[in-house]
Amino acid sequence: MEQGRQLKIIAHVHTDFATKFGVPRQSGLVEELTAEITFEPEYRQPEALMGLEEYSHLWLLWDFSEVKKENWSATVCPPRLGGKEKRGVFATRSPFRPNPIGLSCVKLVKIVLEGEDAPKLIVAGADLMDGTPIYDVKPYLPYADAIPDAKGGFGQEHRNDRIRVEFPEELLQRLPAEKRSAALAVLAQDPRAAYHKQPDYVYGMAFAGWDVRFTVREGILTVTDVVKTGEKHVK
């Protein structure tokens, strides 16, 4: 049997998401989110990024490192379809694949050339957990990668799904000022799994070192508390 090549991890991404809960379902949906890509020492060479500043967006190929499933299935149940309708695994972007490889398009914000771990990249719109391994970085080419009349399947139908968010000002103020707009945008995506929507349940989203707790009732997401990670919740 032919054996595939072993992929090398060239970098890791650092984001505000310590867990999978709350991570946008696709890249680019929450442009307010910023992330940092730091390269492994072997690939931490300015020459490797020469010319990258000419591009506005990048493709990231990465590892679904938190997927704990050894066997793959030919069909999956996409969350956007309620977790009940089946689709072929190759007709979805499910993490449960023969090879756990993810693909994301992000905006290049800045190339940092100075500092102990330089060079590194600052990007926007990433849909990745903190610490996710990166296999490759490639420039996005509008003339080749963008197809205006392409069909988007069920994903296209749900691209504008949003939920109303009520975030009391006194709770919002607990978050760092630079994180507030991103937190609101993430919550508006409705982080809950389609098959786990209980009106009286208090959800907790780990975000930027804080636990953002909320309930959802009658189509309105209401933040009930914002607690520093590791601190006990005071009722």
C-alpha positions in Angstrom: 0.0 0.0 0.0 1.3 3.4 -0.9 2.1 5.5 2.1 1.5 9.3 2.1 4.1 11.8 3.2 4.1 12.9 6.8 3.0 16.6 7.1 5.2 18.9 9.1 3.8 21.5 11.5 5.3 24.8 10.4 3.4 27.1 12.9 0.7 27.5 15.5 -2.1 29.9 15.7 -3.0 31.9 18.8 -6.6 33.0 19.2 -9.1 34.0 21.9 -10.7 30.6 22.0 -9.4 28.2 24.6 -12.1 25.6 23.6 -14.0 24.8 20.4 -17.2 26.3 21.7 -17.8 29.7 20.2 -15.3 29.3 17.3 -17.0 30.7 14.1 -18.2 27.9 11.8 -16.3 29.3 8.9 -13.4 31.7 8.4 -14.2 35.3 7.6 -17.6 35.3 9.3 -16.3 37.4 12.2 -13.8 39.8 10.8 -13.3 41.5 14.2 -11.4 38.4 15.4 -7.7 38.7 15.2 -5.1 35.9 15.6 -1.4 35.5 15.7 0.6 32.9 13.7 4.0 32.0 15.1 6.3 29.8 13.2 8.3 26.9 14.5 12.0 27.7 14.8 13.0 25.8 11.6 10.6 28.0 9.6 11.1 31.3 11.5 12.9 32.9 8.6 12.1 36.3 7.1 13.1 35.1 3.7 10.2 32.6 3.8 7.7 35.5 3.9 9.4 37.6 1.3 6.6 39.1 -1.0 3.8 38.1 1.3 3.0 41.7 1.9 1.7 42.0 -1.6 -1.3 39.9 -0.7 -4.4 40.9 1.3 -5.6 37.4 2.2 -4.1 34.0 3.0 -5.1 30.4 2.9 -4.2 28.4 6.1 -4.0 24.6 6.0 -4.3 23.3 9.5 -4.9 20.2 11.7 -8.2 19.4 13.4 -6.0 18.7 16.4 -8.9 18.4 18.9 -10.8 15.7 16.9 -10.7 12.5 18.9 -12.1 10.0 16.5 -9.9 7.3 14.9 -12.4 6.0 12.3 -14.1 8.1 9.6 -17.7 7.9 8.4 -18.9 8.3 4.8 -21.8 10.5 6.1 -22.0 13.2 8.7 -24.8 15.3 10.2 -24.0 19.0 9.7 -24.9 21.3 12.6 -26.4 23.9 10.3 -28.9 21.3 9.2 -30.0 20.6 12.8 -27.7 17.7 13.4 -30.2 15.3 11.9 -29.9 15.5 8.1 -27.1 13.5 6.6 -24.6 14.6 3.9 -21.6 12.9 2.4 -18.4 13.8 4.3 -16.9 15.2 1.2 -19.9 17.5 0.7 -19.3 19.1 4.1 -16.5 20.7 6.0 -16.9 18.4 9.0 -13.8 17.8 11.0 -14.5 14.1 11.0 -12.6 13.2 7.8 -10.2 10.6 6.6 -7.5 13.2 7.1 -8.2 15.9 9.7 -7.1 18.8 7.6 -8.8 22.2 7.8 -8.8 25.1 5.3 -9.4 28.7 6.2 -9.1 32.0 4.3 -8.0 34.9 6.5 -7.1 38.5 6.1 -3.5 39.5 6.4 -3.3 42.4 8.9 0.4 42.7 9.6 3.7 40.9 9.2 5.8 41.4 12.4 9.5 41.3 11.6 10.9 42.3 15.0 10.7 40.5 18.4 11.8 37.2 19.9 9.4 35.0 17.9 9.5 37.0 14.7 8.7 36.8 12.0 5.0 36.2 12.7 1.7 37.0 11.1 -1.3 38.9 12.5 -4.5 37.8 10.7 -8.2 38.5 10.9 -11.3 36.3 10.5 -9.7 33.1 11.7 -12.0 30.2 12.8 -9.4 28.3 14.8 -8.8 27.3 18.4 -5.9 28.6 20.3 -2.8 26.4 19.7 -4.1 24.9 16.4 -1.1 23.5 14.4 -0.6 25.0 10.9 0.6 22.9 8.0 1.0 25.6 5.4 0.4 29.2 4.5 -0.5 30.1 0.9 -1.4 33.5 -0.7 -5.1 33.9 -1.8 -5.3 34.6 -5.5 -8.6 36.5 -6.4 -8.4 35.6 -10.1 -8.0 31.9 -9.4 -9.7 31.3 -6.0 -12.8 33.5 -6.4 -15.6 32.1 -8.6 -18.5 34.6 -8.5 -21.2 32.2 -9.9 -20.1 29.2 -7.8 -22.9 27.2 -6.0 -22.6 27.1 -2.2 -25.0 24.3 -1.2 -26.7 24.3 2.2 -23.8 26.4 3.6 -24.7 29.3 1.3 -28.3 29.2 2.6 -27.1 29.7 6.2 -24.3 32.2 5.7 -26.3 35.1 7.1 -27.8 33.3 10.1 -27.7 35.6 13.1 -29.3 35.9 16.5 -30.2 39.0 18.4 -27.7 39.7 21.3 -28.5 41.5 24.5 -25.2 42.2 26.3 -25.8 44.5 29.4 -23.3 47.4 29.3 -22.0 46.7 32.8 -21.1 43.2 31.8 -19.7 44.2 28.4 -17.4 46.7 30.2 -15.7 43.8 32.0 -14.1 42.7 28.7 -11.0 44.5 27.4 -12.2 47.3 25.1 -10.4 45.8 22.1 -12.3 42.5 22.5 -15.9 43.8 22.9 -16.9 44.1 19.2 -15.5 40.6 18.5 -17.3 39.1 21.4 -20.6 40.6 20.2 -20.0 39.4 16.7 -19.2 35.8 17.9 -22.3 35.7 20.0 -24.5 36.9 17.1 -23.4 33.7 15.2 -25.1 31.7 18.0 -22.4 29.4 19.3 -24.8 26.7 20.4 -24.9 23.3 18.6 -28.1 23.0 16.5 -29.0 19.8 18.5 -28.5 21.5 21.9 -30.8 24.4 22.3 -32.4 24.6 25.7 -34.2 27.8 26.8 -33.2 27.5 30.5 -29.7 26.3 30.0 -26.8 28.6 30.9 -24.0 28.3 28.3 -20.4 29.3 28.9 -18.1 30.5 26.2 -14.4 30.8 27.0 -13.2 33.9 25.2 -10.0 36.0 25.6 -9.5 34.8 29.2 -13.1 35.3 30.3 -16.1 33.0 30.7 -19.1 34.7 28.9 -22.3 33.1 30.2 -25.6 33.4 28.4 -29.0 32.0 27.8 -31.2 32.0 24.7 -34.9 32.3 24.7 -37.4 33.2 21.9 -34.6 34.0 19.5 -32.7 36.4 21.9 -29.3 35.6 23.3 -28.9 37.3 26.7 -25.5 37.5 28.4 -26.0 36.8 32.1 -22.5 37.1 33.5 -18.8 37.6 32.5 -16.3 36.0 34.8 -12.6 36.0 34.6 -11.4 32.5 33.8 -10.5 30.6 37.0 -12.6 32.8 39.3 -15.6 31.5 41.1 -19.0 32.6 39.9 -20.7 34.8 42.5 -24.5 34.6 42.3 
